[in-house]
Amino acid sequence: MPRPKREIKPSTVRFIAMLRALDLAVISHGVSHAQLERRLCDWLAQGQQAQARLRENPGDADRERLTALVARKNDV
């Protein structure tokens, strides 16, 4: 009796595509997965700190730079 064909969810396809893209990025830049993970975590932390500063002092002189850090965190 043949097995029924599984339906693949779009989120699964996006996740697999992201993993393949990540692997290609690691290979093309000659870094390890751990180095890339550390860099992404640093970007997330910087973005979270920028969000906190923007909440505490919305008229900050560094508003443009902080907004860029938040945008990068959201992209990650």
C-alpha positions as CSV (number, residue, x, y, z in Angstrom):
1,M,0.0,0.0,0.0
2,P,1.6,3.3,-1.1
3,R,2.1,6.0,1.6
4,P,0.1,9.2,1.2
5,K,2.1,12.1,-0.1
6,R,2.9,14.6,2.6
7,E,1.9,18.2,2.1
8,I,4.9,20.5,2.7
9,K,4.1,23.7,4.4
10,P,5.4,27.0,3.0
11,S,7.1,27.8,6.3
12,T,9.1,24.5,6.0
13,V,10.2,25.5,2.5
14,R,11.3,28.9,3.6
15,F,13.3,27.4,6.5
16,I,15.1,25.0,4.3
17,A,15.9,27.8,1.8
18,M,17.2,29.9,4.7
19,L,19.5,27.1,5.9
20,R,20.9,26.6,2.4
21,A,21.5,30.3,2.0
22,L,23.2,30.4,5.4
23,D,25.5,27.5,4.4
24,L,26.4,29.3,1.1
25,A,27.1,32.5,3.0
26,V,29.4,30.7,5.4
27,I,31.3,29.0,2.6
28,S,31.6,32.1,0.5
29,H,33.0,34.2,3.3
30,G,35.3,31.6,4.7
31,V,33.9,31.8,8.3
32,S,32.6,29.1,10.6
33,H,29.0,28.7,11.6
34,A,30.0,29.7,15.2
35,Q,31.5,33.0,14.0
36,L,28.4,33.8,12.0
37,E,26.2,32.9,15.0
38,R,28.2,35.2,17.3
39,R,28.0,38.1,14.8
40,L,24.2,37.6,14.4
41,C,23.8,37.5,18.2
42,D,25.8,40.6,18.5
43,W,23.6,42.4,16.0
44,L,20.5,41.2,17.9
45,A,21.9,42.5,21.2
46,Q,22.9,45.9,19.7
47,G,19.4,46.2,18.2
48,Q,17.8,45.5,21.5
49,Q,20.0,48.0,23.3
50,A,19.1,50.6,20.6
51,Q,15.4,49.9,21.1
52,A,15.8,50.5,24.8
53,R,17.7,53.8,24.2
54,L,15.0,55.0,21.8
55,R,12.3,54.2,24.3
56,E,14.1,56.0,27.1
57,N,15.1,59.0,25.1
58,P,13.2,59.4,21.8
59,G,14.9,62.7,21.0
60,D,18.4,61.1,21.1
61,A,21.0,62.8,18.9
62,D,22.0,59.3,17.6
63,R,18.4,58.5,16.6
64,E,19.3,57.7,12.9
65,R,22.1,55.3,14.0
66,L,19.9,53.6,16.6
67,T,17.1,53.2,14.1
68,A,19.5,51.5,11.7
69,L,20.6,49.1,14.5
70,V,17.0,48.3,15.2
71,A,16.3,47.7,11.5
72,R,19.3,45.4,11.3
73,K,18.1,43.4,14.3
74,N,14.7,43.0,12.7
75,D,16.3,41.8,9.5
76,V,18.3,39.2,11.4
